[in-house]
Amino acid sequence: MKTTLKYALRLALLLLAVSFVVFALVSASPIDPVQANVGQAAYVTMSEEKRAQLAEYWGAGVPFWERYLNWLSAFVQGDMGTSLRFNAPVAEVIATRAVNSLALMALAWLISGVLGFVMGVVAAVFRGGLIDRLIKGYCFVLASTPTFWLGLLFLMVFAVGLGWFPVGFSVPLGKAAADVTLLDAAHHIILPALTLSVVGVANIALHTREKTIDVLESDYVRFARARGEDTWRILRRHGLRNLALPALTLQFASISEIFGGSVLVEQVFSYPGLGNAAVTAGLGGDVALLAGIAVFSAAIVFAGNLTANILYGVVDPRMRRRRGVAEGSLPEGEGRCAAEGGGTR
């Protein structure tokens, strides 16, 4: 119960801090929401009465604290406000766009996790060889490659040049929503997901390589080799459990990186997700939508980190016992045994 309350309090403080920062940044921004949304030409020819009317509609003259407290009061009651840019409730805009973004991020998350883990293990097994140098070189190049530049490159080569994938969007243009098939959606999501996952592979592969090297140099692996077991058999039987914990840590920690990268990828491919909506809201001064997206994304990252903590105990029961000792949830005898022994390998 105490643990649940602790995590709930952390989440509440995180969402409060994120929303406050968003409102503060939007208030400090030089962007005039009226001018940004009606256009420069229309704004110049507009009468002063019309400008004042639109400024009142956008809340341009409302002080920062009053605007934030009004939003926070409504948010606590379950109302995230209205998106003036999309002319719809914020919750409705997020729900519509989240389907596309979550599908894109989930696919990229799985691809980058699996490829990064496999590449890291292979590089460690062939350490110092040609395969290891190729994988490290690949990772170093990708780690320094901007996501938007890679997306533009993929777009020019595979969409414009070869014509294998559509240029953008999540569904075919001019096709009714009821007629869109799963194959159509998959065809549009593959290239953005590959762009997002290729960049995310580098960090996971390099960290997994280092951890695998540590495992291969451990005493119990040397003992297994002395008994005649080959490297791949040793990794399957003894190494995967030790590699699973850091892999899970990196994989769930990469959720925030993937979400940040999705903003750029969605812009390049005109993919109608949360990242695209966040950019539209930021450029248009739509603070309610921007705050709603920020709060939603912060909750996703928090849930990813919380899931990683829970899975730690599933993968390695010794960690669950130690956590129980720290929180005083185990009997004295069992806690002492777990803290002193920690189990056997």
Secondary structure as UniProt FT lines:
FT   HELIX           2..28
FT   HELIX           33..38
FT   HELIX           40..44
FT   HELIX           48..58
FT   TURN            59..61
FT   HELIX           64..76
FT   TURN            77..78
FT   STRAND          82..83
FT   TURN            84..87
FT   STRAND          88..89
FT   HELIX           90..125
FT   TURN            126..128
FT   HELIX           130..143
FT   HELIX           147..154
FT   HELIX           155..161
FT   TURN            173..174
FT   HELIX           177..179
FT   HELIX           182..216
FT   HELIX           219..226
FT   TURN            227..228
FT   HELIX           231..234
FT   HELIX           235..239
FT   HELIX           240..268
FT   TURN            269..270
FT   HELIX           274..284
FT   HELIX           287..315
FT   HELIX           317..327
FT   HELIX           332..340
//
